[in-house]
Amino acid sequence: MKNICSLLIVLVACFCSCKTIKPVTKISPAPSREPVTLAADTPPAVNFSDQTTWLLGYFNLSQLTREPYSTWYIKGFDEYTLNTDVINKLLEINKDGVTIKIVMGTWCPDSRREVPRFMRVIDVWQFPVSKITFIGVDDAKQSPVGEYVSLDIMRVPTFIIYKNNIETGRIIENPTTSLEQDMVNILTGMKNNK
């Protein structure tokens, strides 16, 4: 027993003495960086997937031109390059009796891309915004609008063009050719957009 105790003491001493103690190196903190701050006029990023940002039901174009929607609306409107030849054809089309319904989701990237572009075409065509109905939907493509179910919306955005209250065609999600060409096709009776 005495030998075992002596052996334990020797082993403990060996293990303790085998440790090398290195001098602690001083770790200096990383150079401080200026904190990242947003400029006073730069709004924080908006999560359009958040339900509190959704426009549901009927709404006005003016709502898209205000925060937080104006961040994508104005940029998309201003940056859309129109096909001049097609716009000239569109300008020749009579607007009498034409009305439009735009069904969109502010949460939807396709809507945030195509609606400003569509409104740019509308602006150049000088079509009255008062003849456009805007309907916002949720991410299940439902809307608290009485007539909504009869619109049979499967994807957004959907631009429904009417002539004398009769649907003449739709642009669904993405244009077939371009927004302006699809509008010309619909309004002149070329049915490739229905």
Summary of the structure (lengths in Angstrom):
residues: 194
radius of gyration: 31.9
end to end distance: 98.4
largest distance: 113.3
contacts: 475
relative contact order: 0.14
helix: 39%
strand: 14%
